[in-house]
Amino acid sequence: MTATHGPLVIVLDAFSKGANSRQAASRISGLSQDVVDAAVDHLVRTRRLSVLPLAADCAATGCGGCAIARAGKGCPVDTS
């Protein structure tokens, strides 16, 4: 018998693999957008997943001021 993972574990895994949005989590996990939305809502409500606000603009002098940088997640924006 093979153990299967439910959508909550699959969505968490998608974010650990680099998903940075619900759409990316759907694409990486192969789950429908509705399932991902429901899973993310539940995971945020139960504090197993945090939502970080995105900066409106990146500083011309470089990274470091937005919530993502402060959380130590690195910058997902390609500034090249």
Beta strands, then each sheet from edge to edge (+ up, - down):
end
